């Protein structure tokens, strides 16, 4: 279960810009799990090019994607933003 509270939600919507941290952590998690971008994109039901843009911070993932990512890989939002 993903635990959202006022503190970690405000960081994502309207607070500090945590997207560079999120992008870097998503990439690190994929590397730690030894998953290719293609495989992760399939797991997340997005295009591989979209995942590549997220990981390089050329595009910010929306909150729904962040929550789905956390759920799929057994993380909390706090895990992803710290």
ROSE-4610 file (N, C-alpha, C; in Angstrom, 1 decimal, always signed):
// ROSE-4610
residu = [X/X/X/X/X/X/X/X/X/X/X/X/X/X/X/X/X/X/X/X/X/X/X/X/X/X/X/X/X/X/X/X/X/X/X/X/X/X/X/X/X/X/X/X/X/X/X/X/X/X/X/X/X/X/X/X/X/X/X/X/X/X/X/X/X/X/X/X/X/X/X/X/X/X/X/X/X/X/X/X/X/X/X/X/X/X/X/X/X/X/X/X/X/X/X/X/X/X/X/X/X/X/X/X/X/X/X/X/X/X/X/X/X/X/X/X/X/X/X/X/X/X/X/X/X/X/X/X/X/X/X/X/X/X/X/X/X/X/X/X/X/X/X/X/X/X/X/X/X/X/X/X/X/X/X/X/X/X/X/X/X/X/X/X/X/X/X/X/X/X/X/X/X/X/X/X/X/X/X/X/X/X/X/X/X/X/X/X/X/X/X/X/X/X/X/X/X/X/X/X/X/X/X/X/X/X/X/X/X/X/X/X/X/X/X/X/X/X/X/X/X/X/X/X/X/X/X/X/X/X/X/X/X/X/X/X/X/X/X/X/X/X/X/X/X/X]
num = [1/1/1/2/2/2/3/3/3/4/4/4/5/5/5/6/6/6/7/7/7/8/8/8/9/9/9/10/10/10/11/11/11/12/12/12/13/13/13/14/14/14/15/15/15/16/16/16/17/17/17/18/18/18/19/19/19/20/20/20/21/21/21/22/22/22/23/23/23/24/24/24/25/25/25/26/26/26/27/27/27/28/28/28/29/29/29/30/30/30/31/31/31/32/32/32/33/33/33/34/34/34/35/35/35/36/36/36/37/37/37/38/38/38/39/39/39/40/40/40/41/41/41/42/42/42/43/43/43/44/44/44/45/45/45/46/46/46/47/47/47/48/48/48/49/49/49/50/50/50/51/51/51/52/52/52/53/53/53/54/54/54/55/55/55/56/56/56/57/57/57/58/58/58/59/59/59/60/60/60/61/61/61/62/62/62/63/63/63/64/64/64/65/65/65/66/66/66/67/67/67/68/68/68/69/69/69/70/70/70/71/71/71/72/72/72/73/73/73/74/74/74/75/75/75/76/76/76/77/77/77/78/78/78/79/79/79/80/80/80/81/81/81/82/82/82]
x = [+0.8/+0.0/+0.9/+0.6/+1.3/+0.8/+1.6/+1.2/+1.5/+0.4/+0.6/+0.2/+1.0/+0.6/+0.8/+0.4/+0.6/+2.0/+3.0/+4.4/+4.9/+4.7/+5.3/+4.5/+3.2/+2.3/+2.7/+2.9/+3.2/+4.5/+5.5/+6.7/+6.5/+5.5/+5.3/+4.4/+3.4/+2.5/+2.6/+3.4/+3.5/+4.6/+5.3/+6.4/+7.7/+8.7/+10.0/+10.0/+10.9/+10.9/+11.7/+11.0/+11.7/+11.8/+11.4/+11.4/+12.8/+13.9/+15.2/+15.6/+15.1/+15.4/+14.6/+13.3/+12.4/+13.0/+13.4/+13.9/+15.2/+16.1/+17.3/+17.0/+16.1/+15.8/+15.1/+14.2/+13.6/+14.6/+15.6/+16.6/+17.5/+17.8/+18.6/+17.9/+16.6/+15.8/+15.8/+15.6/+15.6/+17.0/+18.0/+19.4/+19.6/+19.1/+19.3/+18.5/+17.4/+16.5/+17.0/+18.0/+18.5/+17.4/+16.6/+15.5/+15.9/+15.6/+15.9/+14.8/+15.1/+14.0/+12.8/+13.1/+12.0/+11.1/+11.7/+10.9/+10.1/+10.8/+10.1/+8.9/+9.2/+8.1/+6.9/+7.2/+6.1/+5.4/+6.1/+5.5/+4.6/+5.1/+4.4/+3.3/+3.3/+2.4/+2.5/+3.8/+4.1/+5.1/+5.3/+6.4/+7.7/+8.7/+10.1/+10.6/+10.2/+10.7/+10.2/+9.0/+8.5/+9.3/+9.6/+10.4/+11.8/+12.4/+13.7/+13.7/+12.6/+12.4/+12.3/+11.5/+11.4/+12.8/+13.5/+14.8/+15.8/+15.7/+16.7/+16.1/+15.0/+14.3/+14.0/+13.7/+13.3/+11.7/+11.1/+9.7/+9.4/+8.5/+8.2/+7.0/+7.2/+6.1/+5.0/+3.8/+2.7/+2.5/+1.6/+1.4/+0.9/+0.0/-0.5/+0.6/+1.5/+2.6/+3.5/+3.8/+4.6/+4.0/+2.7/+2.0/+2.0/+1.8/+1.8/+3.2/+4.2/+5.6/+5.9/+5.5/+5.7/+5.0/+3.8/+3.0/+3.6/+4.0/+4.6/+5.9/+6.7/+8.0/+8.1/+7.0/+6.9/+7.6/+7.4/+8.0/+6.9/+7.3/+6.4/+6.9/+6.0/+6.3/+7.5/+7.6/+8.7/+10.0/+10.0/+11.2/+11.7/+10.8/+11.1/+11.6/+11.2/+11.6/+12.7/+13.3/+14.4/+15.6]
y = [-1.2/+0.0/+1.2/+2.2/+3.4/+4.4/+4.9/+5.8/+7.3/+8.0/+9.4/+10.3/+11.3/+12.2/+13.6/+14.6/+16.0/+16.3/+15.8/+16.1/+15.6/+14.3/+13.8/+14.2/+14.4/+14.8/+16.3/+17.1/+18.5/+18.7/+17.7/+17.8/+17.5/+16.7/+16.4/+17.4/+17.9/+18.9/+20.2/+21.1/+22.5/+22.8/+21.8/+22.1/+22.2/+21.7/+21.7/+20.8/+21.1/+20.4/+19.1/+18.0/+16.7/+15.9/+16.4/+15.5/+15.1/+15.9/+15.3/+14.2/+14.2/+13.1/+11.9/+12.1/+11.0/+10.3/+11.2/+10.6/+9.8/+10.3/+9.6/+8.3/+8.4/+7.2/+6.1/+6.5/+5.6/+4.8/+5.6/+4.9/+4.0/+4.4/+3.6/+2.3/+2.4/+1.3/+0.3/+0.8/-0.1/-0.8/-0.1/-0.7/-1.7/-1.4/-2.4/-3.6/-3.5/-4.7/-5.4/-4.8/-5.4/-5.5/-4.5/-4.5/-3.5/-3.9/-3.0/-2.0/-0.9/+0.2/-0.4/-1.3/-1.9/-2.7/-3.5/-4.3/-3.5/-2.5/-1.6/-0.9/-0.4/+0.3/-0.6/-1.9/-2.9/-3.1/-3.2/-3.4/-2.2/-1.0/+0.2/+0.6/-0.1/+0.2/+1.6/+1.9/+3.2/+2.9/+3.8/+3.7/+3.8/+3.0/+3.1/+4.5/+5.2/+6.6/+7.5/+7.2/+8.0/+7.7/+6.5/+6.1/+6.7/+6.7/+7.3/+8.8/+9.5/+10.9/+11.1/+10.2/+10.4/+10.2/+9.2/+8.9/+10.0/+10.7/+11.8/+13.2/+13.2/+14.4/+15.4/+14.8/+15.6/+15.7/+14.9/+14.9/+14.5/+15.2/+14.8/+13.8/+12.7/+11.8/+12.4/+12.1/+12.6/+11.8/+12.3/+11.6/+10.2/+10.0/+8.6/+7.6/+8.1/+7.2/+6.9/+8.0/+7.8/+6.8/+6.9/+5.9/+4.5/+4.4/+3.1/+2.5/+3.3/+2.8/+2.3/+3.0/+2.6/+1.3/+1.2/+0.0/-1.2/-1.0/-2.1/-2.7/-1.8/-2.2/-2.2/-2.2/-2.4/-1.2/+0.0/+1.1/+2.1/+3.0/+4.0/+5.3/+6.2/+7.5/+8.1/+8.0/+8.6/+7.9/+6.6/+5.9/+6.5/+6.9/+7.4/+8.8/+9.6/+11.0/+11.3/+10.3/+10.6/+9.9]
z = [+0.0/+0.0/+0.0/-0.9/-0.9/+0.1/+0.9/+1.9/+1.5/+1.3/+0.9/+2.1/+2.4/+3.4/+2.9/+3.7/+3.3/+3.0/+3.7/+3.5/+2.1/+1.9/+0.6/-0.6/-0.5/-1.6/-1.9/-1.0/-1.3/-2.0/-1.8/-2.5/-4.0/-4.3/-5.7/-6.4/-5.7/-6.3/-5.6/-6.1/-5.6/-4.6/-4.1/-3.2/-3.9/-3.3/-3.9/-5.2/-6.1/-7.3/-7.1/-6.9/-6.6/-7.8/-9.0/-10.2/-10.5/-10.4/-10.7/-9.8/-8.5/-7.6/-8.0/-8.3/-8.7/-10.0/-11.0/-12.2/-12.0/-11.2/-10.9/-10.1/-9.1/-8.3/-9.2/-10.1/-11.0/-11.8/-12.3/-13.1/-12.3/-11.1/-10.2/-9.8/-9.5/-9.2/-10.3/-11.5/-12.7/-12.8/-12.6/-12.7/-11.6/-10.4/-9.2/-9.5/-10.1/-10.4/-11.7/-12.4/-13.6/-14.7/-14.8/-15.8/-16.9/-18.1/-19.2/-19.3/-20.0/-20.2/-20.9/-21.9/-22.6/-21.7/-20.8/-19.9/-18.9/-18.4/-17.4/-18.1/-19.3/-20.1/-20.3/-20.6/-20.8/-19.4/-18.3/-17.0/-16.7/-17.0/-16.7/-17.7/-18.8/-19.9/-20.5/-20.8/-21.4/-22.5/-23.4/-24.5/-23.8/-24.4/-23.9/-24.1/-25.1/-25.3/-24.1/-23.6/-22.5/-21.3/-21.0/-19.9/-20.0/-21.1/-21.3/-21.0/-21.4/-21.1/-19.6/-18.9/-17.5/-16.8/-17.2/-16.6/-16.8/-17.9/-18.2/-17.8/-17.2/-16.7/-17.9/-19.0/-20.1/-20.1/-19.3/-19.1/-17.7/-17.0/-15.6/-15.6/-14.8/-14.7/-13.8/-14.2/-13.4/-12.1/-11.2/-9.9/-10.1/-11.1/-11.3/-11.7/-12.5/-12.9/-11.7/-10.9/-9.8/-8.8/-8.6/-7.7/-8.3/-9.6/-10.2/-10.2/-10.4/-10.3/-8.9/-7.9/-6.5/-6.2/-6.6/-6.4/-7.1/-8.4/-9.2/-8.6/-8.0/-7.5/-6.0/-5.3/-3.9/-3.1/-3.5/-2.9/-2.3/-1.4/-1.0/-1.8/-1.9/-2.6/-1.9/-0.6/+0.2/-0.2/-0.4/-0.9/-2.2/-3.1/-4.4/-4.4/-3.4/-3.4/-2.5/-1.8/-0.9/-1.4]
